[in-house]
Amino acid sequence: MTKKLKITLVKSYIGRPGKHRKVLRGMGLQKLNRTVLLKDTPEIRGMINKVSHLLSVVEIEVSEK
């Protein structure tokens, strides 16, 4: 079983610094209320910490076949 993160953009990035926008694009989030599933890695956790005030994050367990 591997951990994944279900990440949803819940606040707009309009008026935010360019670094925040780049982090969101790097995670694949460009529109409001869009959700992506990403692996739970230290790199992704660091990206989430940078823009945590704009996101909703849920940990899920995924079984691989």
Phi, psi and omega per residue, in radians:
M1 nan 2.312 3.115
T2 -2.021 2.682 3.107
K3 -1.605 2.429 3.018
K4 -2.240 2.810 3.112
L5 -2.050 2.239 3.068
K6 -1.697 1.907 -3.016
I7 -1.972 2.230 -3.132
T8 -2.155 2.347 3.071
L9 -1.449 1.965 -3.058
V10 -1.889 -0.247 3.073
K11 -2.234 2.580 -3.112
S12 -1.205 2.612 3.085
Y13 -1.736 0.228 3.062
I14 -1.129 2.275 3.136
G15 1.461 0.053 3.129
R16 -1.567 2.795 3.119
P17 -1.087 2.725 -3.131
G18 -1.021 -0.592 3.131
K19 -1.098 -0.678 3.121
H20 -1.126 -0.735 3.135
R21 -1.084 -0.723 3.136
K22 -1.135 -0.681 3.112
V23 -1.112 -0.788 -3.141
L24 -1.106 -0.736 3.101
R25 -1.121 -0.652 3.118
G26 -1.096 -0.527 3.102
M27 -1.518 -0.135 3.123
G28 1.574 0.326 -3.141
L29 -1.870 1.996 3.129
Q30 -2.205 -0.331 -3.133
K31 -2.146 2.639 -3.137
L32 -1.088 2.472 3.121
N33 1.146 0.331 3.033
R34 -1.552 2.564 -3.101
T35 -2.133 2.467 3.050
V36 -2.272 2.643 3.031
L37 -1.870 2.129 -3.137
L38 -2.246 2.674 3.075
K39 -1.140 2.593 3.118
D40 -1.491 1.596 3.135
T41 -2.119 2.823 3.100
P42 -1.054 -0.583 -3.139
E43 -1.147 -0.787 3.131
I44 -1.165 -0.687 3.101
R45 -1.058 -0.678 3.101
G46 -1.133 -0.699 3.098
M47 -1.123 -0.717 3.131
I48 -1.107 -0.711 3.137
N49 -1.074 -0.589 3.141
K50 -1.134 -0.662 -3.033
V51 -2.182 0.552 -3.066
S52 -1.067 -0.461 -3.141
H53 -1.249 -0.178 3.138
L54 -1.864 -0.114 -2.958
L55 -2.079 2.809 2.914
S56 -2.111 2.210 -3.049
V57 -2.155 2.307 3.090
V58 -2.263 2.296 3.079
E59 -1.501 2.358 3.090
I60 -2.321 2.651 3.084
E61 -1.718 2.272 -3.141
V62 -2.110 2.233 3.088
S63 -1.606 2.272 3.142
E64 -1.696 2.423 -3.129
K65 -1.775 nan nan
